[in-house]
Amino acid sequence: MRMLSLAVFAVLALTIGAYEESGMTILIGVVSALAAGASLPRWRLSTFLTMLSELFVAETVIFGLADIVALLGYWPKAYEEYQLPTYLPLATAIFVLAIFAVSHLGLVRRMMSIADPFFAARTPISIRPWPLPRMIARQDVYARVNVWFLILINQFQVAIGLRFNFFQRDFGNAIQVADEAHRAAFWFQLLSVFVPLAFVAILSGLVEFFVASNFVLQWRRWMTASFTSRWLLHSMHYKLALAANNADNPDQRISQDVGGFINGAGPGINSGNAGIYNYTIQLISSATNLVSFSIILWGISNALDAPIFGIKIPGFLFWVATLYAAAATGITHLIGRSLSRLYFRQQAVEANFRFDLARIREYSEQIALLKGEDREIARAGTVFEDVFHTIQRIIRVRTWLIAFNQFYGQISVIIPYVVVAPFYFLKIVDFGRFSQSADAFGAVNGSMNFFVDRYIGLADFSAAIRRLTSFEDAFDAARAQEQREPRIKAAPADSPILSLPDVDLALPDGRKLAHVGDLALVPQESTLVVGPSGVGKSTLFRAISGIWPFGSGEIQQPAYAKLMLLPQRPYLPIGALRDALAYPAAASSFSDQELCDALVKVGLPAFQDRLDDHDNWQMRLSGGEQQRLAVARALLARPDWLFLDEATASLDEQSEADLYRAIAKSLPNATLVSIGHRSTLNAFHKRRIAFKPQAGGAPATVEGVA
């Protein structure tokens, strides 16, 4: 649709331009035709870039039609003062071409691969556009409206800036002569022009901040939920930990890099507010500012009508600003080109250091018992050395960057005055035009310095993109590894028997761990799995649960049967005890009486009155208490098959026996399969299966024992 509308307008502009002999209209038609070609569906722009392109196509057609109306003499005389500049449709058509050009850059492609899912999602989203009441909107519509609104309000702010530029000219002329006429002009410019403009500028800035902040927050919430879901669903977090190309510190990538990608927000980010919002919407605003003030600067240069070194240079003030900014950009990149790599490394080593400190907190009791504090101090110092040396290198690069930017910033203030001053002293321009040219020069130079001013942020932004894309690459690699043949497949079967016909267990690097052969687990036949450590017993349980793909064969699970596995070290979430007890179900799924009964059955009656206590239960409870709590979960969940992977190893034999009796009494229809090393467990199992290690490192075998 955008291609068709732009193509029709291009034909119209070329036709009328030729008829009216208007070179500008013909140029607009030519550029619009090129933009129509860049909008062809075959190019398949990203969703986000397509949104931007659609807006500029609409503006090109609207502004272009207004220009044609004025060219044909149909613009109302009463509104002649508000006639749009003729360069507007040309500028917006060029923006369409610019979007097409940058879409082929590698960095932009990676950036869009992260951003696009948010703008393509059709899920409902709850919003409250103050002062309106809360409402439900479709997410892609919400995102599109916000992006277009923010671009339009930025363009409106550029228009205000242009009006301020002409105010500066008129205000400068008003104070040039101390007479009654100039006094009246002074107060008119101050009260009738400046005050309304300042009020509108402040209001538009507040509206932009409010809308942009809420939009960025919604965007971050969605991306955080998306990455968190993909990381956790289908046991992806576990598969990533097993994969050879494991993505380091996924928690940091979700909590920190998502915010850094969108708006440069988050601890440890050096970019300030330099995320995708800054490098797209605000870049467009800067480009609009550049085009608008370049026209003014070009016109002022031509009005000077004076040769430079004997040569008349059209728009020489514009060229001075361009060359000045281009030189600054080149020097800045030369100094800071290593920053992106250094910031990428900084995020990794900082996260490693935080992880090491978190491990000390997690295992504080074990460290204290072993008196390992000195060793941990030494290790923390060693790990921090990587942080220290990386930041030291960043400081050196940034010192040179700051030095250059400070010098450049100070010089930039006086450059326009130095360039235009000779014409002022020669009385070629008046004071108002002198002030206007300096303001326009500063605006053009500032727009061209968009990347110079944000270079440090760009380096950090690029590092955040690399970390998020590498995170997604790790997802893809883990999925590909999971699908690679041979692999263990878990599939439901009509038979009530849990069957493992000809299953081989392997390690992630491909080495074979054990040959299970033809194993069948029969309902109501409790089974004890024994064997030396490291032969594959726990791996067998993980394969049965469906999270271990390494190996070959198919595990046929009874259809509609509920399987539950209790590891030796249970996971206890931080929070209320009732939540830790009910996990992974919601605490509201069970009554207080059911929760208390489960605690009593597993030997934890003292905790009945502490269901609403909030604590780090992993640290608060002993190993035996944690295992009792895990068994209480199983009693609440009531699985059909319960696998215990040394899930009672921290208990004494009597307590272990009491737990097994509680399981048998509370879950009479559940099939119990245990891994254990104590002979006392034989009394609670009807069948015994043994893993037998083989000589020479050959895979272990599985045999039934009477």
C-alpha positions as MATLAB code, in Angstrom:
seq = 'MRMLSLAVFAVLALTIGAYEESGMTILIGVVSALAAGASLPRWRLSTFLTMLSELFVAETVIFGLADIVALLGYWPKAYEEYQLPTYLPLATAIFVLAIFAVSHLGLVRRMMSIADPFFAARTPISIRPWPLPRMIARQDVYARVNVWFLILINQFQVAIGLRFNFFQRDFGNAIQVADEAHRAAFWFQLLSVFVPLAFVAILSGLVEFFVASNFVLQWRRWMTASFTSRWLLHSMHYKLALAANNADNPDQRISQDVGGFINGAGPGINSGNAGIYNYTIQLISSATNLVSFSIILWGISNALDAPIFGIKIPGFLFWVATLYAAAATGITHLIGRSLSRLYFRQQAVEANFRFDLARIREYSEQIALLKGEDREIARAGTVFEDVFHTIQRIIRVRTWLIAFNQFYGQISVIIPYVVVAPFYFLKIVDFGRFSQSADAFGAVNGSMNFFVDRYIGLADFSAAIRRLTSFEDAFDAARAQEQREPRIKAAPADSPILSLPDVDLALPDGRKLAHVGDLALVPQESTLVVGPSGVGKSTLFRAISGIWPFGSGEIQQPAYAKLMLLPQRPYLPIGALRDALAYPAAASSFSDQELCDALVKVGLPAFQDRLDDHDNWQMRLSGGEQQRLAVARALLARPDWLFLDEATASLDEQSEADLYRAIAKSLPNATLVSIGHRSTLNAFHKRRIAFKPQAGGAPATVEGVA';
ca = [
       0.000    0.000    0.000;
       2.774    2.446    0.918;
       4.626    1.591   -2.291;
       1.508    2.156   -4.412;
       0.583    5.490   -2.796;
       4.159    6.754   -3.128;
       4.384    5.616   -6.756;
       1.116    7.392   -7.637;
       2.322   10.581   -5.946;
       5.701   10.340   -7.736;
       3.954   10.221  -11.126;
       1.750   13.172  -10.140;
       4.744   15.224   -8.943;
       6.766   14.511  -12.101;
       3.831   15.424  -14.331;
       2.956   18.695  -12.585;
       6.621   19.569  -12.083;
       7.247   19.238  -15.801;
       4.098   21.205  -16.648;
       4.931   24.042  -14.214;
       8.651   23.817  -14.988;
       9.416   23.430  -11.276;
      12.789   21.793  -10.710;
      12.083   21.172   -7.013;
       8.790   19.393   -7.733;
      10.497   17.230  -10.372;
      13.239   16.390   -7.865;
      10.598   15.470   -5.292;
       8.954   13.196   -7.876;
      12.261   11.475   -8.723;
      13.198   10.868   -5.079;
       9.647    9.678   -4.334;
       9.881    7.187   -7.199;
      13.151    5.850   -5.771;
      11.524    5.654   -2.332;
       8.602    3.714   -3.866;
      11.118    1.232   -5.249;
      12.719    0.905   -1.808;
       9.246    0.176   -0.390;
       8.622   -2.859   -2.586;
       7.449   -5.905   -0.571;
      10.317   -7.969   -1.979;
      12.805   -6.131    0.266;
      11.053   -7.355    3.431;
      12.075   -4.671    5.881;
      11.857   -5.472    9.570;
       8.559   -4.742   11.350;
      10.022   -1.774   13.223;
      11.652   -0.210   10.158;
       8.470   -0.798    8.152;
       6.553    1.250   10.742;
       9.002    4.122   10.361;
       8.883    3.869    6.587;
       5.056    3.919    6.559;
       5.011    7.152    8.538;
       7.493    8.894    6.240;
       5.663    7.666    3.143;
       2.449    9.194    4.512;
       4.262   12.456    5.293;
       5.849   12.544    1.844;
       2.463   12.219    0.153;
       0.727   14.745    2.467;
       3.527   17.348    2.353;
       4.004   16.764   -1.368;
       0.321   17.305   -2.141;
       0.397   20.515   -0.073;
       3.426   21.673   -2.080;
       1.643   20.909   -5.372;
      -1.439   22.830   -4.188;
       0.774   25.860   -3.467;
       2.610   25.480   -6.788;
      -0.683   25.505   -8.697;
      -1.811   28.635   -6.830;
      -4.594   27.031   -4.809;
      -3.108   27.631   -1.365;
      -5.482   29.948    0.586;
      -4.172   33.517    0.725;
      -5.312   33.863    4.332;
      -2.944   31.049    5.336;
      -0.039   31.999    3.128;
       2.125   32.579    6.218;
       1.656   28.908    7.176;
       2.658   27.450    3.822;
       4.906   24.423    4.333;
       8.564   24.608    3.209;
       9.067   23.033   -0.212;
      11.891   20.829    1.045;
       9.671   18.874    3.485;
       8.409   16.158    1.065;
      11.922   15.834   -0.325;
      13.340   15.325    3.181;
      10.753   12.691    4.173;
      11.260   10.802    0.888;
      15.015   10.809    1.582;
      14.277    9.396    5.035;
      12.466    6.459    3.369;
      15.589    5.806    1.269;
      17.820    6.174    4.343;
      15.762    3.565    6.236;
      16.116    1.190    3.292;
      19.889    1.776    3.203;
      20.555    1.245    6.925;
      18.369   -1.882    6.978;
      21.248   -3.710    5.256;
      23.795   -2.903    7.985;
      24.788   -5.841   10.175;
      24.344   -3.950   13.452;
      20.882   -2.751   12.394;
      19.842   -6.279   11.377;
      20.876   -7.640   14.777;
      19.140   -4.744   16.506;
      15.888   -5.322   14.596;
      15.947   -9.072   15.254;
      15.670   -8.224   18.957;
      13.170   -5.361   18.610;
      10.773   -6.785   16.007;
       8.944   -9.403   18.145;
       7.582   -6.634   20.391;
       6.137   -4.719   17.439;
       4.736   -7.846   15.765;
       3.013   -9.382   18.818;
      -0.794   -9.224   18.734;
      -1.304  -10.079   22.389;
      -3.621   -7.843   24.471;
      -1.938   -5.307   26.728;
      -3.363   -3.321   29.639;
      -2.635    0.418   29.463;
      -3.826    3.532   31.251;
      -3.395    6.615   29.043;
      -3.814    9.308   31.732;
      -6.278   10.909   32.292;
      -8.350    8.201   30.552;
      -9.378    5.014   32.417;
      -7.473    1.733   32.044;
      -8.118   -0.060   28.753;
      -7.060   -3.126   26.794;
      -5.271   -2.639   23.464;
      -3.590   -4.922   20.958;
       0.138   -4.691   21.493;
       1.244   -4.113   17.887;
      -1.318   -1.291   17.572;
      -0.203    0.224   20.888;
       3.452    0.100   19.816;
       2.750    1.566   16.381;
       0.696    4.475   17.767;
       3.376    5.301   20.331;
       6.240    5.265   17.838;
       4.361    7.458   15.360;
       3.271    9.871   18.091;
       6.810   10.222   19.435;
       8.246   10.860   15.967;
       5.561   13.451   15.229;
       6.055   15.266   18.536;
       9.811   15.307   17.907;
       9.190   16.817   14.485;
       6.888   19.359   16.109;
       9.700   20.261   18.512;
      12.017   20.785   15.537;
       9.435   23.202   14.103;
       9.416   25.063   17.421;
      13.208   25.187   17.287;
      13.022   26.723   13.820;
      10.618   29.368   15.065;
      12.984   30.096   17.953;
      15.750   30.579   15.399;
      13.794   33.311   13.600;
      12.820   34.795   16.962;
      16.519   35.074   17.751;
      17.037   37.013   14.515;
      14.136   39.402   15.151;
      14.948   39.785   18.841;
      18.578   40.575   18.009;
      17.512   43.267   15.579;
      15.026   44.660   18.139;
      17.775   45.382   20.677;
      20.247   46.677   18.092;
      19.018   50.301   18.273;
      17.747   52.074   21.414;
      14.677   53.921   20.051;
      10.903   53.730   20.551;
      10.213   51.527   17.501;
      12.801   48.973   18.561;
      11.527   49.077   22.165;
       8.027   48.128   20.951;
       9.517   45.376   18.777;
      11.515   44.119   21.765;
       8.439   43.696   23.985;
       6.409   42.206   21.127;
       9.073   39.565   20.447;
       9.470   38.831   24.143;
       5.789   38.620   25.155;
       3.966   37.652   21.969;
       6.536   35.307   20.444;
       8.959   33.991   23.061;
       6.522   33.348   25.947;
       3.990   31.289   23.898;
       6.831   29.405   22.181;
       8.520   28.636   25.500;
       5.230   27.423   27.001;
       4.515   25.118   24.045;
       8.121   23.831   24.042;
       7.977   22.998   27.759;
       4.566   21.331   27.428;
       5.644   19.250   24.422;
       8.781   18.170   26.292;
       6.705   17.012   29.270;
       4.267   15.125   27.031;
       7.130   13.466   25.161;
       8.824   12.424   28.410;
       5.629   10.970   29.875;
       4.643    9.035   26.747;
       8.172    7.862   25.954;
       8.892    6.748   29.529;
       5.716    4.678   29.763;
       6.212    3.241   26.281;
       9.818    2.243   27.063;
       8.669    0.705   30.356;
       5.982   -1.376   28.603;
       8.555   -2.421   26.001;
      11.020   -3.497   28.669;
       8.339   -5.417   30.574;
       7.399   -7.352   27.434;
      10.999   -8.106   26.449;
      11.863   -9.163   29.995;
       8.874  -11.528   30.072;
       9.780  -12.841   26.601;
      13.421  -13.605   27.417;
      12.517  -15.000   30.856;
       9.878  -17.298   29.362;
      12.180  -18.558   26.616;
      14.944  -19.122   29.143;
      12.750  -21.103   31.555;
      10.173  -22.894   29.376;
      10.873  -26.459   28.219;
      13.821  -26.587   30.658;
      15.849  -24.322   28.358;
      17.809  -22.947   31.349;
      18.972  -26.492   32.112;
      19.788  -27.248   28.480;
      21.826  -24.053   28.200;
      23.817  -25.101   31.266;
      24.586  -28.426   29.566;
      25.393  -26.950   26.158;
      29.003  -26.505   25.081;
      28.335  -22.881   24.033;
      26.645  -21.991   27.313;
      25.636  -18.295   27.459;
      27.268  -16.815   30.530;
      25.202  -15.015   33.169;
      21.703  -15.265   31.643;
      20.297  -13.450   34.677;
      22.382  -10.382   33.814;
      21.340  -10.456   30.171;
      17.690  -10.392   31.174;
      17.855   -7.969   34.105;
      20.429   -5.563   32.697;
      20.926   -5.890   28.959;
      17.222   -5.680   28.083;
      17.007   -2.275   29.769;
      20.310   -1.238   28.189;
      19.072   -2.262   24.752;
      15.835   -0.281   24.965;
      16.871    2.872   26.753;
      20.374    2.432   28.125;
      18.939    1.973   31.613;
      20.218   -0.295   34.325;
      23.136   -0.615   36.733;
      26.544   -0.953   35.156;
      25.452    0.575   31.884;
      27.680    3.368   30.634;
      25.298    4.615   27.994;
      23.065    6.871   30.069;
      19.948    7.001   27.887;
      21.445    5.579   24.709;
      19.342    2.586   23.698;
      17.338    1.715   20.599;
      14.854    4.498   21.421;
      17.678    7.026   21.297;
      19.276    5.613   18.158;
      16.018    5.474   16.187;
      13.347    7.974   17.217;
      15.739   10.611   18.542;
      18.067   10.031   15.589;
      15.132   10.785   13.276;
      14.481   13.961   15.266;
      18.146   14.906   14.921;
      18.041   14.218   11.175;
      14.906   16.371   10.826;
      16.653   19.102   12.770;
      19.669   18.792   10.475;
      17.618   19.145    7.296;
      15.582   22.087    8.601;
      18.467   24.143    9.925;
      20.671   23.253    6.942;
      18.157   25.009    4.707;
      18.330   28.094    6.924;
      22.130   27.971    7.060;
      22.313   27.557    3.289;
      19.998   30.533    2.773;
      21.998   32.740    5.159;
      25.239   31.749    3.391;
      23.828   32.718    0.010;
      22.470   35.988    1.437;
      25.979   36.961    2.510;
      26.972   36.972   -1.178;
      30.683   37.365   -0.424;
      33.579   35.357   -1.900;
      35.803   33.241    0.344;
      39.435   33.536   -0.781;
      38.126   34.978   -4.017;
      35.742   32.049   -4.646;
      31.974   32.107   -4.139;
      30.966   28.909   -2.321;
      27.195   28.248   -2.245;
      26.096   27.416    1.316;
      29.624   27.735    2.672;
      28.406   27.909    6.318;
      26.716   24.546    5.810;
      29.900   23.039    4.387;
      31.981   24.405    7.261;
      29.596   22.766    9.762;
      29.617   19.495    7.775;
      33.396   19.240    7.491;
      33.844   20.232   11.116;
      31.415   17.546   12.344;
      32.816   14.887    9.957;
      36.341   15.476   11.260;
      35.119   15.217   14.856;
      33.252   11.963   14.125;
      36.320   10.422   12.476;
      38.656   11.378   15.323;
      36.156   10.148   17.944;
      35.845    6.768   16.241;
      39.618    6.503   15.905;
      40.045    7.048   19.649;
      37.130    4.956   20.911;
      36.803    2.095   18.410;
      37.819   -0.493   21.060;
      35.136    0.555   23.570;
      32.423   -1.836   22.352;
      34.683   -4.852   22.854;
      35.823   -3.556   26.263;
      32.257   -2.924   27.458;
      31.244   -6.413   26.336;
      34.092   -7.846   28.414;
      33.320   -5.554   31.356;
      29.749   -6.834   31.593;
      31.004  -10.424   31.549;
      33.702  -10.015   34.224;
      31.452   -7.882   36.446;
      28.774  -10.577   36.290;
      31.329  -13.292   37.072;
      32.462  -11.339   40.130;
      28.868  -10.868   41.350;
      28.189  -14.575   40.801;
      31.228  -15.534   42.892;
      30.064  -13.296   45.746;
      26.537  -14.756   45.499;
      28.025  -18.251   45.753;
      29.807  -17.266   48.963;
      26.489  -16.077   50.400;
      24.753  -19.283   49.272;
      27.376  -21.580   50.802;
      28.271  -19.420   53.793;
      27.729  -22.261   56.296;
      29.966  -24.703   54.434;
      32.698  -22.064   54.056;
      32.484  -21.184   57.755;
      32.683  -24.840   58.795;
      35.756  -25.396   56.629;
      37.319  -22.084   57.741;
      37.687  -21.192   54.083;
      37.342  -17.417   54.431;
      40.988  -16.707   53.555;
      40.696  -18.831   50.431;
      37.522  -17.034   49.369;
      39.145  -13.630   49.979;
      42.028  -14.657   47.743;
      39.664  -15.987   45.079;
      37.522  -12.834   45.162;
      40.657  -10.753   44.711;
      41.766  -12.884   41.767;
      38.368  -12.651   40.060;
      38.212   -8.899   40.667;
      41.585   -8.497   38.947;
      39.809   -9.129   35.626;
      37.303   -6.408   36.512;
      40.081   -4.043   37.561;
      42.215   -4.440   34.434;
      39.209   -4.229   32.077;
      37.899   -1.023   33.655;
      41.436    0.371   33.707;
      41.620   -0.034   29.923;
      38.185    1.574   29.559;
      39.338    4.520   31.680;
      42.343    5.096   29.412;
      40.190    5.128   26.265;
      37.492    7.291   27.829;
      40.061    9.763   29.145;
      41.219   10.492   25.614;
      37.614   10.608   24.404;
      36.567   13.031   27.136;
      39.612   15.203   26.498;
      38.780   15.449   22.810;
      35.054   15.988   23.438;
      35.745   18.747   25.952;
      38.095   20.494   23.530;
      35.646   20.004   20.685;
      32.708   21.250   22.768;
      34.513   24.428   23.801;
      35.675   25.221   20.269;
      32.211   24.523   18.817;
      30.740   27.431   20.791;
      32.885   30.059   19.060;
      33.304   28.525   15.569;
      30.086   30.005   14.062;
      30.890   33.460   15.468;
      34.432   33.273   14.090;
      33.132   32.300   10.659;
      30.337   34.912   10.471;
      32.017   37.745   12.419;
      33.940   39.123    9.399;
      30.656   39.617    7.535;
      29.113   41.367   10.540;
      32.024   43.791   10.894;
      31.874   44.456    7.158;
      28.164   45.309    7.710;
      27.118   42.609    5.243;
      24.758   41.118    7.858;
      22.907   42.785   10.724;
      23.140   41.665   14.352;
      19.935   39.633   14.171;
      21.112   37.628   11.159;
      24.494   37.238   12.862;
      22.815   35.664   15.941;
      20.514   33.560   13.760;
      23.400   32.136   11.741;
      25.301   31.220   14.919;
      22.212   29.432   16.289;
      21.577   27.609   12.996;
      25.250   26.643   12.732;
      25.109   25.227   16.251;
      21.919   23.279   15.455;
      23.387   21.779   12.254;
      26.669   20.964   13.953;
      24.844   19.453   16.945;
      22.718   17.265   14.660;
      25.778   16.056   12.781;
      27.450   15.309   16.114;
      24.684   12.891   17.100;
      27.074    9.934   17.176;
      29.982   11.955   18.554;
      27.913   12.971   21.583;
      26.672    9.409   22.073;
      29.765    7.477   21.067;
      30.378    6.012   24.522;
      26.718    5.030   24.714;
      26.890    3.536   21.218;
      29.788    1.301   22.263;
      27.823    0.071   25.283;
      24.663   -0.279   23.197;
      26.540   -2.397   20.658;
      27.817   -4.611   23.491;
      24.256   -5.052   24.819;
      23.073   -6.075   21.337;
      25.896   -8.620   21.081;
      25.000  -10.086   24.456;
      21.279  -10.372   23.660;
      21.829  -11.805   20.176;
      24.385  -14.289   21.522;
      21.786  -15.240   24.143;
      19.270  -15.945   21.383;
      21.962  -17.821   19.435;
      22.479  -19.984   22.528;
      18.725  -20.755   22.532;
      18.919  -21.825   18.888;
      22.066  -23.878   19.456;
      20.526  -25.674   22.451;
      17.392  -26.471   20.439;
      19.506  -27.698   17.531;
      21.599  -29.845   19.858;
      18.435  -31.282   21.375;
      17.110  -32.223   17.927;
      20.412  -33.685   16.769;
      20.361  -37.432   16.128;
      20.863  -39.734   17.888;
      19.044  -38.511   20.951;
      16.777  -39.828   23.659;
      13.118  -39.223   22.964;
      10.341  -39.300   25.543;
       6.889  -40.122   24.167;
       3.526  -41.051   25.745;
       2.298  -44.618   25.239;
      -1.016  -46.378   25.837;
       0.618  -49.017   28.046;
       0.637  -48.398   31.822;
       4.252  -49.645   31.912;
       7.135  -47.143   31.752;
       9.299  -48.766   29.095;
      12.907  -48.051   28.013;
      13.628  -50.298   25.009;
      17.308  -50.239   24.025;
      18.206  -46.871   25.595;
      21.778  -45.583   25.727;
      22.775  -42.743   28.058;
      25.540  -40.356   26.961;
      27.272  -37.176   28.145;
      26.907  -33.806   26.347;
      30.308  -34.325   24.670;
      29.054  -37.585   23.107;
      30.806  -40.096   25.379;
      28.578  -43.076   26.242;
      27.742  -43.344   29.926;
      25.521  -46.427   30.256;
      23.590  -48.962   28.199;
      20.203  -49.462   29.810;
      19.039  -52.184   27.411;
      15.398  -53.169   27.631;
      14.096  -51.887   30.949;
      10.469  -51.803   32.034;
       9.118  -50.220   35.202;
       5.791  -51.700   36.251;
       3.053  -49.745   38.071;
       2.703  -50.497   41.787;
       6.098  -52.240   41.740;
       8.409  -50.065   43.812;
      11.953  -50.206   42.446;
      15.346  -49.411   43.970;
      18.171  -48.368   41.607;
      21.676  -48.999   42.985;
      25.255  -48.764   41.778;
      28.469  -46.780   42.290;
      28.467  -42.999   41.937;
      28.967  -41.597   38.441;
      27.632  -44.574   36.440;
      24.447  -42.843   35.230;
      21.699  -43.485   37.814;
      20.695  -39.814   38.161;
      21.099  -39.362   34.405;
      18.563  -42.162   33.887;
      16.043  -40.313   36.051;
      16.636  -37.074   34.128;
      16.148  -38.908   30.827;
      12.853  -40.375   32.102;
      11.700  -36.883   33.145;
      12.451  -35.647   29.600;
      15.220  -33.112   30.275;
      18.238  -35.242   29.212;
      18.434  -35.670   25.415;
      21.996  -37.012   25.180;
      22.064  -40.615   24.072;
      19.727  -42.724   21.944;
      16.513  -44.665   22.197;
      12.935  -43.899   23.165;
      11.398  -43.720   26.611;
       7.722  -44.669   26.486;
       5.898  -42.949   29.329;
       2.382  -43.994   30.399;
      -0.029  -41.510   28.847;
      -1.784  -39.163   31.280;
       0.450  -40.315   34.145;
       1.899  -37.626   36.416;
       5.627  -38.020   37.018;
       7.526  -36.217   39.801;
      11.256  -36.317   40.557;
      12.791  -35.285   43.892;
      16.539  -34.517   43.616;
      18.973  -34.889   46.503;
      19.135  -31.138   47.005;
      15.655  -29.590   46.640;
      14.981  -26.057   45.395;
      13.246  -23.780   47.896;
      12.162  -20.366   46.589;
      12.679  -17.321   48.794;
       9.390  -16.085   50.263;
       6.563  -17.453   52.378;
       6.918  -21.011   53.679;
       3.531  -21.934   52.163;
       4.875  -21.006   48.719;
       8.017  -23.111   49.205;
       5.876  -26.035   50.403;
       3.377  -25.894   47.520;
       6.017  -25.306   44.790;
       5.663  -25.625   41.800;
       1.920  -25.244   42.391;
       0.473  -22.024   43.775;
      -0.032  -21.988   47.533;
      -3.686  -21.118   46.939;
      -4.142  -24.578   45.400;
      -4.133  -26.076   48.893;
      -5.934  -25.244   52.111;
      -4.031  -24.431   55.277;
      -5.177  -27.751   56.704;
      -3.720  -29.680   53.759;
      -0.402  -27.838   54.095;
      -0.248  -28.449   57.846;
      -1.147  -32.139   57.447;
       1.684  -32.577   54.931;
       4.165  -30.974   57.351;
       3.060  -33.264   60.174;
       3.333  -36.402   58.015;
       6.962  -35.663   57.078;
       8.018  -34.812   60.631;
       7.908  -31.006   60.546;
       5.013  -30.216   62.937;
       6.888  -27.255   64.417;
       6.493  -25.365   61.129;
       2.685  -25.429   61.063;
       2.484  -21.943   62.580;
       5.083  -20.487   60.212;
       3.300  -20.855   56.874;
       3.277  -17.080   56.326;
       6.864  -16.478   57.485;
       9.098  -15.060   54.742;
      12.692  -16.264   54.660;
      15.494  -17.728   52.567;
      14.493  -21.311   53.392;
      17.434  -22.768   51.515;
      19.659  -21.108   54.122;
      17.324  -21.413   57.090;
      16.547  -25.154   56.982;
      18.996  -27.988   57.522;
      19.634  -30.505   54.746;
      17.333  -33.050   56.395;
      14.563  -30.468   56.876;
      14.822  -29.438   53.239;
      14.427  -33.065   52.134;
      11.437  -33.533   54.443;
       9.851  -30.428   52.922;
      10.436  -31.805   49.409;
       8.665  -35.054   50.332;
       5.786  -32.978   51.750;
       5.488  -31.392   48.298;
       5.113  -34.848   46.778;
       2.374  -35.729   49.251;
       0.497  -32.575   48.194;
       1.111  -33.079   44.452;
       0.028  -36.787   44.531;
       1.993  -38.018   41.470;
       1.372  -41.393   39.803;
       5.122  -42.042   39.592;
       7.512  -40.669   42.228;
      11.256  -40.779   41.581;
      13.562  -40.127   44.549;
      17.174  -39.418   43.588;
      18.831  -39.910   46.994;
      16.106  -37.546   48.190;
      16.408  -38.818   51.803;
      20.205  -39.156   51.998;
      20.542  -36.361   54.581;
      18.324  -38.181   57.083;
      19.211  -40.875   59.569;
      17.966  -44.400   58.820;
      15.004  -44.194   61.202;
      13.826  -40.838   59.836;
      14.281  -42.147   56.304;
      12.187  -45.198   57.102;
       9.468  -42.984   58.634;
       9.357  -40.887   55.456;
       9.021  -43.937   53.216;
       6.161  -45.216   55.397;
       4.480  -41.799   55.145;
       4.812  -41.910   51.349;
       3.396  -45.453   51.166;
       0.463  -44.520   53.402;
      -0.347  -41.149   51.782;
       0.270  -42.221   48.165;
      -0.915  -45.848   48.030;
      -1.447  -45.757   44.249;
       1.896  -44.126   43.370;
       4.759  -46.144   41.919;
       7.959  -45.435   43.829;
      11.376  -45.542   42.113;
      14.398  -44.656   44.272;
      18.144  -44.218   43.980;
      19.953  -45.013   47.209;
      23.000  -46.625   48.744;
      21.607  -47.836   52.099;
      20.659  -51.487   52.412;
      17.782  -50.466   54.683;
      15.932  -49.131   51.613;
      15.448  -52.705   50.332;
      12.573  -53.166   52.751;
      10.546  -50.479   51.008;
      11.021  -51.716   47.418;
       9.832  -54.870   45.670;
      12.436  -54.780   42.899;
      16.126  -53.896   42.631;
      18.032  -52.694   39.535;
      21.822  -52.343   39.540;
      24.148  -50.268   37.357;
      27.338  -52.269   36.731;
      30.507  -50.355   35.709;
      32.609  -51.993   32.983;
      36.367  -52.265   32.688;
      38.378  -49.942   30.443;
      35.908  -47.065   30.646;
      33.213  -48.932   28.690;
      29.575  -47.862   29.263;
      27.953  -49.278   32.395;
      25.227  -51.889   32.025;
      21.919  -52.242   33.862;
      20.894  -55.559   35.359;
      17.941  -56.697   37.402;
      18.752  -58.068   40.848;
      16.516  -60.501   42.683;
];
